[in-house]
Amino acid sequence: MLMLPRKQAHLKQGGPERHQRRLVYVVLTLMTGYFAMIGSLNVFLFHAYPTAALDYIGGIGSGLFLRYFYQSQNLRIASMGVVAILIAVMLVFVHIADGRAYSLIWITLVPPITFFLLGRRMGACVTGGVFLYIIAFVYLRLPQWQPIEVGLGTLLNIIEVFIAHLLLFQLYERSRSEAFAELEHLSETDKLTGLVNRSRLDVILSDELLQHERSGRPLALILSDVDHFKRINDEHGHLIGDDILKGIADFLFAQCRQSDTCGRWGGEEFLIICPDTAVEEAIMLVERIQQACHAQKFINDIQVSLSFGVAVHTAGTDADQLLQRADYALYEAKRQGRDRYVIAQDTSSD
Ligand SMILES: Nc1nc2c(ncn2[C@@H]2O[C@H](COP(=O)(O)OP(=O)(O)OP(=O)(O)O)[C@@H](O)[C@H]2O)c(=O)[nH]1
């Protein structure tokens, strides 16, 4: 059977900034390690000392920025630092190598990194500037360039740039899917209580009904409303009212089974969807909640009582009809004096 979440797992929040922070850490760490490694290769393998010096400068610059970012947490400055170091090192490399083909391909890393870190507008300006410079450089130098031999160095550079693009793409994809999951989580979660919200409850209920229509197993809905909540707000203030609602949400959530879904239906109303639950089991659950609620004290030792409307799914009943029956039963529980439950009559055969 499909297990659906009763309460949304809390995702780390912080929006795109969290991803950018991670990207700055990753890029700076990679750049520090990468420049150190390539610098050493250039010294010991290729004996290309000016290029090695440039790599070491890039490595030290990246390391210093990494330390600065770790201590200050200033994302904007660190992002600009990453982009500045990257562009400076690449342009100097292009000049040292005098534009040989493999040095130019490093420039392709400028757009993804600047767009990630500086945003669309700034990314476009910086990328545009760098590309204009490179176009002018190539235009002016092209007549003097001789054909080059494709050697080990060229191949290594092409592979390195390719790997860097793959890593960047992966990072971007992960950030994007995490941001999407965060948005999805926010759109399904009630901000005050952390329970699933009404629109998510609607989806879960429809899914569960589909499953139960097929399997023929029972399904119960328990709609609960806090009694005289207005009075609590009036006597203790809206903020305490909010805290009590959070307490009630946690309390109800703790009372439910793993397979149940407990969500905030709206205001001071909560909905519990209980799969594989016949009316007797739903009654047992409601009585247990009621008993526990009588013994429960919320913030400032405030006690509350709850009224319940219980409806059990019968063949041919859709989500709206089931909810309507639970709502009507809840209304009856209120009408009969509150702090009680009423079982909805099965009207499907009427
Ligand atoms: N603090 C707080 N109050 C809320 C929230 N949502 C709804 N309420 C309050 O809940 C109260 C509901 O009042 P009523 O619908 O009159 O119901 P009641 O006072 O609980 O009375 P009965 O339901 O008839 O027992 C209103 O005062 C709303 O302002 C919320 O998110 N926070």
The ligand as a MOL file (V3000), in Angstrom:
LIG
                    3D

  0  0  0     0  0            999 V3000
M  V30 BEGIN CTAB
M  V30 COUNTS 32 34 0 0 0
M  V30 BEGIN ATOM
M  V30 1 N -4.8290 32.3480 16.8290 0
M  V30 2 C -5.4240 31.8590 15.7420 0
M  V30 3 N -6.7540 31.8200 15.6690 0
M  V30 4 C -7.3500 31.3290 14.5780 0
M  V30 5 C -6.6120 30.8430 13.5070 0
M  V30 6 N -7.4580 30.3980 12.5740 0
M  V30 7 C -8.7070 30.6100 13.0420 0
M  V30 8 N -8.6530 31.1710 14.2710 0
M  V30 9 C -9.7230 31.5810 15.1210 0
M  V30 10 O -10.5490 30.5230 15.4770 0
M  V30 11 C -11.8040 31.0990 15.8930 0
M  V30 12 C -12.9120 30.2200 15.3990 0
M  V30 13 O -14.0650 30.7670 15.9060 0
M  V30 14 P -15.4910 30.1510 15.6430 0
M  V30 15 O -15.5860 29.6830 14.2260 0
M  V30 16 O -16.4980 31.1550 16.1100 0
M  V30 17 O -15.5210 28.8650 16.4970 0
M  V30 18 P -15.2080 28.5990 18.0210 0
M  V30 19 O -15.0280 29.8430 18.8110 0
M  V30 20 O -14.0610 27.6590 18.0490 0
M  V30 21 O -16.5000 27.9190 18.4870 0
M  V30 22 P -17.0350 26.4750 18.1100 0
M  V30 23 O -16.2560 25.9990 16.9230 0
M  V30 24 O -18.4620 26.6740 17.7830 0
M  V30 25 O -16.8260 25.6220 19.3040 0
M  V30 26 C -11.8660 32.5020 15.3320 0
M  V30 27 O -11.7480 33.4140 16.3930 0
M  V30 28 C -10.6360 32.5810 14.4390 0
M  V30 29 O -10.0560 33.8740 14.4520 0
M  V30 30 C -5.1800 30.9060 13.5900 0
M  V30 31 O -4.4310 30.5210 12.7040 0
M  V30 32 N -4.6270 31.4110 14.7200 0
M  V30 END ATOM
M  V30 BEGIN BOND
M  V30 1 1 1 2
M  V30 2 2 2 3
M  V30 3 1 2 32
M  V30 4 1 3 4
M  V30 5 2 4 5
M  V30 6 1 4 8
M  V30 7 1 5 6
M  V30 8 1 5 30
M  V30 9 2 6 7
M  V30 10 1 7 8
M  V30 11 1 8 9
M  V30 12 1 9 10
M  V30 13 1 9 28
M  V30 14 1 10 11
M  V30 15 1 11 12
M  V30 16 1 11 26
M  V30 17 1 12 13
M  V30 18 1 13 14
M  V30 19 2 14 15
M  V30 20 1 14 16
M  V30 21 1 14 17
M  V30 22 1 17 18
M  V30 23 2 18 19
M  V30 24 1 18 20
M  V30 25 1 18 21
M  V30 26 1 21 22
M  V30 27 2 22 23
M  V30 28 1 22 24
M  V30 29 1 22 25
M  V30 30 1 26 27
M  V30 31 1 26 28
M  V30 32 1 28 29
M  V30 33 2 30 31
M  V30 34 1 30 32
M  V30 END BOND
M  V30 END CTAB
M  END
